[in-house]
Amino acid sequence: GMSTVPEVILCRFLGLRVAALSAITNMAAGLSAEAISHEHTKAMAPEGAGRIGRVLRRFLRDTAPR
């Protein structure tokens, strides 16, 4: 969400229609017992990308014109 929200705001300002998905790669400071690290974020990003890919493929399959 840290980059998604500003990007959506800008797109809407420019008159674009927007759909957005975000992958959470770590909890904010204090919301988890796990220490926040850049290494953990980098390790979790591919997992989130895979999940988003599955969501997008299903969405596109289910909404494709027939």
C-alpha positions as a Markdown table, in Angstrom:
| # | Residue | x | y | z |
|---|---|---|---|---|
| 1 | Gly | 0.0 | 0.0 | 0.0 |
| 2 | Met | 2.9 | 2.4 | 0.5 |
| 3 | Ser | 3.3 | 2.9 | -3.2 |
| 4 | Thr | -0.1 | 1.7 | -4.4 |
| 5 | Val | -2.1 | 4.6 | -2.9 |
| 6 | Pro | -0.1 | 7.5 | -4.3 |
| 7 | Glu | 0.0 | 5.8 | -7.7 |
| 8 | Val | -3.8 | 5.4 | -7.7 |
| 9 | Ile | -4.3 | 9.0 | -6.6 |
| 10 | Leu | -2.1 | 10.2 | -9.5 |
| 11 | Cys | -3.9 | 7.9 | -12.0 |
| 12 | Arg | -7.3 | 9.2 | -10.9 |
| 13 | Phe | -6.1 | 12.8 | -11.0 |
| 14 | Leu | -5.1 | 12.1 | -14.7 |
| 15 | Gly | -8.5 | 10.6 | -15.3 |
| 16 | Leu | -7.5 | 7.0 | -15.6 |
| 17 | Arg | -9.6 | 4.1 | -14.4 |
| 18 | Val | -7.7 | 2.0 | -11.8 |
| 19 | Ala | -7.8 | -1.5 | -10.4 |
| 20 | Ala | -5.0 | -2.3 | -7.9 |
| 21 | Leu | -3.7 | -5.3 | -6.0 |
| 22 | Ser | -1.0 | -5.2 | -3.4 |
| 23 | Ala | 1.0 | -7.9 | -1.7 |
| 24 | Ile | 1.8 | -7.5 | 2.0 |
| 25 | Thr | 5.4 | -8.5 | 2.4 |
| 26 | Asn | 5.7 | -7.7 | 6.1 |
| 27 | Met | 3.7 | -6.4 | 9.0 |
| 28 | Ala | 4.3 | -2.8 | 10.2 |
| 29 | Ala | 6.6 | -2.2 | 13.2 |
| 30 | Gly | 5.0 | -3.4 | 16.4 |
| 31 | Leu | 2.3 | -5.5 | 14.7 |
| 32 | Ser | 4.2 | -8.7 | 14.8 |
| 33 | Ala | 6.7 | -10.4 | 17.0 |
| 34 | Glu | 9.0 | -10.9 | 14.0 |
| 35 | Ala | 11.7 | -8.3 | 13.4 |
| 36 | Ile | 11.3 | -6.3 | 10.2 |
| 37 | Ser | 14.2 | -6.7 | 7.8 |
| 38 | His | 14.8 | -6.0 | 4.1 |
| 39 | Glu | 15.8 | -9.6 | 3.6 |
| 40 | His | 12.5 | -10.9 | 4.8 |
| 41 | Thr | 10.6 | -8.4 | 2.6 |
| 42 | Lys | 12.7 | -9.5 | -0.4 |
| 43 | Ala | 12.0 | -13.2 | 0.4 |
| 44 | Met | 8.2 | -12.7 | 0.7 |
| 45 | Ala | 7.8 | -10.6 | -2.5 |
| 46 | Pro | 8.0 | -13.6 | -4.9 |
| 47 | Glu | 5.3 | -15.4 | -2.8 |
| 48 | Gly | 3.0 | -12.4 | -3.1 |
| 49 | Ala | 3.7 | -12.1 | -6.8 |
| 50 | Gly | 2.7 | -15.7 | -7.3 |
| 51 | Arg | -0.5 | -15.2 | -5.5 |
| 52 | Ile | -1.3 | -12.1 | -7.4 |
| 53 | Gly | -0.6 | -13.9 | -10.6 |
| 54 | Arg | -3.0 | -16.6 | -9.8 |
| 55 | Val | -5.7 | -14.0 | -8.9 |
| 56 | Leu | -5.2 | -12.2 | -12.2 |
| 57 | Arg | -5.2 | -15.3 | -14.3 |
| 58 | Arg | -8.5 | -16.4 | -12.7 |
| 59 | Phe | -10.0 | -12.9 | -13.1 |
| 60 | Leu | -9.0 | -12.7 | -16.7 |
| 61 | Arg | -10.3 | -16.2 | -17.4 |
| 62 | Asp | -13.6 | -15.6 | -15.7 |
| 63 | Thr | -14.2 | -12.2 | -17.3 |
| 64 | Ala | -13.0 | -12.9 | -20.8 |
| 65 | Pro | -15.6 | -12.4 | -23.6 |
| 66 | Arg | -17.1 | -15.6 | -24.8 |
